[in-house]
Amino acid sequence: MIPAIRGTHDILPGEVERWQRAEDISRRLFERYGYAEVRTPIIEREELFAKGTGETTDIVQKEMYAFTDKGGERVTLRPEATPSLVRAFVEHALEQRMAAPKVYLFGPMFRYERPQKGRYRQFHQLDVEVFGMADPAIDAEVVDLAWALVAALGIVGAELVVNSVGCPACRPAFAAALVAALGADVSRLCRDCQRRAQTNPLRIFDCKVPADQPVIDALPHSLDFLCDGCRTHFAAVERHLGMYGIPYRVSHRLVRGLDYYTRTTFEILAGGIGAQNALLGGGRYDGLFRQLGGPDRTGIGFAAGLERLVLAMPEPRRSERRRPLFVAYMGEAARDAALALLRDLRRAELEAHMEYEGRSLKAQMKRADRLRAAFTLILGEEELAAGEVSVKDMATGGQRRVRREAVVEECRALVNGGRE
Ligand code: HAM
């Protein structure tokens, strides 16, 4: 057989339910905060990310699935969603069409990275963006949404890290200070860092090479170089986070691996999911619209890796588990009655299963167990004659007869009553 491509993965029954839950919970939450869904193409012009994500990022330099298509155009599978959403927002003048300039997107992203636990070449993000709002209260609202998302998924022990990376007014001084502080040490750093020191010194903070870390840890902090506007903005973000009672840690190393960030950056980290522990990350990008040739608009948002959210999510609570029904029958005469009952249960929006192969009652009960049926409804000659159905509680083994006319309603009550 031809196997799947390295770094990609199938999401199979048994696992897909957790994905569906994560998606449902996120969707409901985003809509409560006033976001509307946008779906953009998976394939875009390469230029969108070269200009948007940034020429000096690892993503653009090493990780894009970019190629020349049959028409001779340079295209790429998207490595992230932010530039696509900005493009779509401008291209369709959504500013005029939407009640609030807040969008979200779910979908696969592609980065040619070294696969490991929690890191894939095709992975899935949920992404939210707010356009055209510069107030620091929005930064805090977006962080609050990220925090609420992690909580709504039942993930405990997560940590919020925030920073400010300044703006084009104050960043050059910070970049110069980094280069000055590195001095001759730069030659002791890895080749990537040596290149970064030349092209975009902030990117040095992305370095994962263990030997480089002591040097990087001793570098100056972006917060010490903020201009008045950026400092005031960050103080206001902190004040709002305090007001919302969201615990956080400030980390000067959080410059994020994409070039467009200005001012606020943040990540939420999880415990117990391995080295790739960033559940989500985001920040403000006030220059990206112009960078892409659009109007002068601010932006802020974040993206979460669904693989990592699903990994960090606890098992569903008993009350959230599905409680399917199974219809078993004995003898050919009961088969049609069983089929009609199966259909009635499904019409009543209950999950119901049946086996068509006409195997023994024992074999059918086995199947019911495998399906984790909460109740099995048994129809045999006796039940048929009496106009009744036997209802077996699979947890207790208890069994009783219910009138056929009443059985659908009874099942609904049983299934829903089992949730607490
Ligand atoms: P990012 O930090 O590159 O930001 O990715 C966001 C999240 O996507 C990460 O925290 C991680 O959970 C997940 N992720 C990234 N790469 C992989 C991978 N190879 N395998 C599995 N999961 C991965 C962005 O993409 C920005 N667009 C976020 C943003 C939105 N900033 C502002 N708005």
Residues whose N, C-alpha, C, O or C-beta is under 5 A from the ligand:
A	BS01	HAM	E80 A81 T82 R111 E113 G118 R119 Y120 F123 V128 A278 L279 L280 G281 G282 G283 I300 G301 F302 A303 A304 G305 R308
